């Protein structure tokens, strides 16, 4: 079995493109996840708690896994 060329792997452009794309996707997802309830309440004047299923979905800790 050949030895893994870690230096080539870590300095590879496509690998860094995947890492950066994944970071940006997660950053955007968590930004939306934490700011959507505030946007609904302050901008749209929508009381999330008045609609039980929507209120639970936005407050649950598994928000990302629920929608993605």
C-alpha positions as CSV (number, residue, x, y, z in Angstrom):
1,X,0.0,0.0,0.0
2,X,1.4,3.4,-1.0
3,X,1.8,6.2,1.5
4,X,-0.7,9.0,1.3
5,X,0.8,12.3,-0.1
6,X,-0.6,14.6,2.6
7,X,1.4,17.6,1.5
8,X,-0.1,17.5,-2.1
9,X,-3.5,16.8,-0.7
10,X,-3.5,19.7,1.8
11,X,-2.1,22.2,-0.7
12,X,-4.4,21.2,-3.5
13,X,-6.6,24.0,-4.9
14,X,-9.8,21.9,-5.3
15,X,-9.5,20.7,-1.6
16,X,-9.3,24.4,-0.4
17,X,-12.2,25.3,-2.7
18,X,-14.3,22.6,-1.0
19,X,-13.2,23.7,2.5
20,X,-14.0,27.4,1.8
21,X,-17.4,26.5,0.1
22,X,-18.4,24.4,3.1
23,X,-17.4,27.1,5.5
24,X,-19.4,29.7,3.7
25,X,-22.4,27.5,3.4
26,X,-22.4,26.7,7.1
27,X,-21.8,30.4,8.0
28,X,-24.8,31.5,5.9
29,X,-27.0,28.7,7.3
30,X,-26.2,29.5,10.9
31,X,-26.6,33.2,10.3
32,X,-30.1,32.7,8.8
33,X,-31.0,30.2,11.5
34,X,-30.2,32.6,14.3
35,X,-31.6,35.8,12.6
36,X,-34.8,34.6,11.0
37,X,-36.9,34.7,14.2
38,X,-35.7,38.3,14.9
39,X,-36.5,39.3,11.3
40,X,-40.0,37.8,11.5
41,X,-40.7,39.6,14.8
42,X,-39.2,43.0,14.2
43,X,-39.6,43.5,10.4
44,X,-42.6,41.4,9.4
45,X,-44.3,41.9,12.8
46,X,-45.1,38.2,12.9
47,X,-45.5,36.6,16.3
48,X,-43.8,33.2,15.8
49,X,-45.1,31.9,19.2
50,X,-48.7,32.4,18.2
51,X,-48.4,29.7,15.6
52,X,-47.4,26.6,17.5
53,X,-45.8,24.5,14.8
54,X,-43.8,27.4,13.3
55,X,-42.8,28.6,16.8
56,X,-41.4,25.2,17.7
57,X,-39.6,24.8,14.5
58,X,-37.7,28.0,14.8
59,X,-36.8,27.5,18.4
60,X,-35.7,23.9,18.1
61,X,-32.0,23.1,18.2
62,X,-32.3,20.8,15.2
63,X,-33.4,23.6,12.9
64,X,-30.8,22.9,10.3
65,X,-31.4,19.2,10.2
66,X,-35.2,19.8,10.0
67,X,-35.0,21.8,6.8
68,X,-31.9,20.4,5.1
